Amino acid sequence: MLDWLEATPFAVWLRESPSIWSSAGILTLHTTAMAVLVGLSWLVDLRLLGLNRSIPLSAFRWVFTVVAVGLAVNLVTGAMLFVKNAAVWGTALPFFVKMALVIASAATLVPIRRYVLSSDAGQIEAPSRVRLLAIVSICAWTAAVTAGRLLAYLVV
């Protein structure tokens, strides 16, 4: 199945086309959406850890809509990048490690989002369990980004 996926006309176009709209454009969009997703996640995480307490947690509610868009763009562009090398990446342990880290990272967003959306305008401090979750989120996103970048060197 992975060989079939890699042989589809779309995968061949992504892999072989010199067009800016093929592999280079998709990778640029993937990287930009990742910067938005991870950057805004870190923004909320750092606020939960106590950075800039003068801004109420409720002021960060807007972040999760943008994070959702970044995650959706990453899922679509990531799938597109996967198909061009499906036979290699679909059997590579480093790829599965990266995917597990991305899932773990995204999973931290759910309880953090729930906490921030339920916070009131006067709320300054986050409870210790939420602060711990913010630390896990920062570590997981850092590991996921690093694992994704290392794929270029570990999987050939």
N, C-alpha and C positions, 0 to 999 in steps of 0.2 A: 504493500500500500504506500509506503514512504517513497519507493522508487517511482510509482505512478504519480504521486503528488508532485514530485520533483520534475517529472517529465511533462506536466501540463503546460500548455502554451503560455499561461501567465507566469509560471515559475521560470520557464526558459527566457521569457522577455525580461523578467527581473534580473536574472543572472547575466544575460548576454547583451542587453541593450545599452548603447552608449548614452541614451537619453537621460537628462537630469531628472526626469520624472520617474525613472525606474529605480534601481537599487539605491542610488545616492540620495534621491529625493525622499524615498520612503525612510531611509536611515536618518536623514535630517529631521523629518517629522517625528519619528520615534524618539530621537534624542531630545528634541524640543519639548515634546509632551512629557517625557520623563523628568526633565528639569522642572516643569510646572508641577507635576505630581509630587515629586520628592521634595522640591523646595518648599511648597506650601504645607506639606506634611510636617517638615522640619519646623516651619514657622509656628504651627500650632503646638507641636511637641515642645519646642523651646519655651513657648508661653506657659504651657502646663507645668514646666519645670521651674517656673518663677521668673523668667526673663521678662522685663518690662511689665511689671505688675500694675502699672498705672492704666493699662488698657484692659477693660473687662473682657472676660472670656466670651461673652455674648457678641462682642464686636467681630469675632472670628467665624461666625455662622456662615457667611458668604463663601468662605474658603472651600467648603465641601462640595459645592456645585462645580467649582472650577476643577477641583481634584477629581471629581467624577468624570468630567470631560477629558482630563489628562489620562485617566486610567482607561477610558474607552478608546481613545486614540492609540494608546500604547497596546491595547489588546489587538486592535485591528492591524496596526502596522507591524506588531510583533508576529502575528500570524502570517502576514505577507512576507516578512523576512525569513520566517521559518520555512515556507514552501520552497524557496529557492535552493535550500540545502537540506531538505527534509531527511534524506537518507543518512546524512552524516549527523545532524543535530538530534534527530529522533532516536538515535542509539547511543548518544554520548552522555556519560554520567555528569560531566560539568554542566550540561544544559539542564538536566533534571534537578541539579542542585540549585541552579539559578531560578528555575520555575518554582521550586519549593520555597525559596527565599522571597520571591515576588508574592506568592500566595500568603505566606506568613505576614509579610509587610502589609498587604492589602487587608488582611484580616484584622490587623490592629486598628485600621481606620473605623471599623464598625462601632466598637465601644467608645472610642475617642469621640467620634461624631455624635453618638448618643449623649455623651456627657456634656459636650460643648453646646449642643442644641437645647439641652434642658437647663443650662446654667442661666442665672438671672443677671441683670445688669450690674448688680453690686458684688457679684462673686469675684474674689481675687485669688484665693488659694484653691488648689486642686488637692483632693485626698491622696494619700500615699499610694494607693493602688492605681490611681490614674497617672501619677508621676512615674511609677514603675512601668506602666504601659507605654508612656511616652519614651522612656529609655529603650524599651524593647523595640519600639517603632523606629527610633533613630538607628539603632544597631542593625535591625533587619533591612531597612532601606539601604544603609551603607553597604551591607554585605551583598544585597541583591544587585546594586549598581556595579560593585566591584566584580561580582561573579559574571555579570553580563559583559563587562569590558574584557575580562580575562578569556572569554570564549574565543575571541579572535586569536589568542595565543595558545590555548589548550586544545582546541578542536580544529583540525585542519583537514 
